[in-house]
């Protein structure tokens, strides 16, 4: 049953900025982010928007200081050594993966190109219960005392074996150990089909494979999104 005061309305927004040095653009920033509206529930709405706004501010500060200074250094190196300068890029993009049954879930990818052979992407994610605007950690979906890490790793390993049979070479040879070693309970988001658990670039697979995702059906978790 849906509750009107727990229904999130999402409006996507975009912020762009060019960073200049010596009258040349050396770094571009593009942030695509959601603005959350929960009618008749400003407290929950503010909790979620404040967290998103904090993340955006932190990333902007990182780009405007660290990445900008790195781009200046790269620009000077290119001038000194007479090699081409490529404009650096920073992109932060939010993607809503679930917005129903009093839950809102999303992931955000931060892509950075700093002049190398290719850029890199780091993913993070957040899930809230929309009646209170409460942030939900992974352990909350399981009964107390459940070894949820082992349960999830076993299912991930099973899916990885099936994927590898269909597409040989998509993972590193020691992927089974890496699945355990690099498991991160913060690296999840909800979807209509289950909990999606992901591994960063190079965690268990080469760059060409990208960020690796596994969807754990809700029936395996023993929990379903509901108000």
Order of alpha helices (4+ residues) and beta strands (2+ residues): beta-beta-alpha-alpha-beta-beta-beta-beta-alpha-alpha-beta-beta-beta-alpha
